[in-house]
Amino acid sequence: MARRKASLQEKPTQTLTVKAKAVTFKQKAFRILPDNRVMLRLPRTYSRREIILEYRLSPKDFLGEVKQVKLVFSSQTSDWYLHIVHRVSVKYREPGNIMALDLGIVNIAAGILSTGQTFLVPGGALLALDRYFHKEIAKCRSSSSRRSRNLNRKWSRQRKHYLHALTRWIVDYAAGNNVSVIVVEELKGIRSDANWGDRGNQKLHAWPYRKIIRMLTYKAALKGIRVVDVSEKDTSITCPICRRRAKSARVMRGLFRHCGCLFNADMVGAYNILQRYLQEAGQPASGVVGGLARPAVNLFVWRKTTPQGREQGTFRQTA
Ligand SMILES: [Zn+2]
């Protein structure tokens, strides 16, 4: 099952007084019309009985049978969103390569494949985006002002775009390298709940671990790839060479030094997540540590050509 969001072109708030925070439309209460439109039959309590909404999704995003449609209010942007829930059948791939991901703040993703390939995605683009909007919103007279609400809306949209681009890039990379399983850390502990706010008082957006996992899971499933998790215990402090716990090995600037070797600390995390998965799955350990020292770096580049400004971007690999 995948959930799709589309912002409304006709805002129901302008034509209706909707009291609920979410309205669900099941089989008989909606009809998908041609040209990206959907007709909703409203419950008796509303003044209008039917509304027709347009949504912006290209035909290639149409995933199959629509199971239900929801109107959901976001208090963050003060907008109503149309959620279209599709029933999708997923066919998982035959066992292939494994990809392990360490998700973090400085590097939003550090990845390693069981083939030894490694990559890093620095989180700077997202941090910069959050800093910018936080600063601009702080200048507004009130949080309910039109400007503040517009900034919040733009912030959410750009963040969402970034996270979609990130997870799409990771899943495409996985699919292109015959990966059948993507392994991540279990969702718990301080890191998963940590706010960006450690670096300021940016409270509006938490570090988007949950969102990334959710997007990765459904995007991967559509390509037949499973997303599974393993315990995060000691994954950041275990030496890839001697396999000992080495707390003091994490030195300055995200480096890990042990056994006479210097590694990127986040790559060490990904490596250990991979080893833990292989161990739990009863598969032989992967001995490749070469890529840990020099991962391929992928930077997010905003394209500034859209009318709305900094709207879209892609990941590019640096030399
Ligand atoms: Zn060691």
Residues whose N, C-alpha, C, O or C-beta is under 5 A from the ligand:
A	BS01	ZN	C239 I241 C242 H258 C259
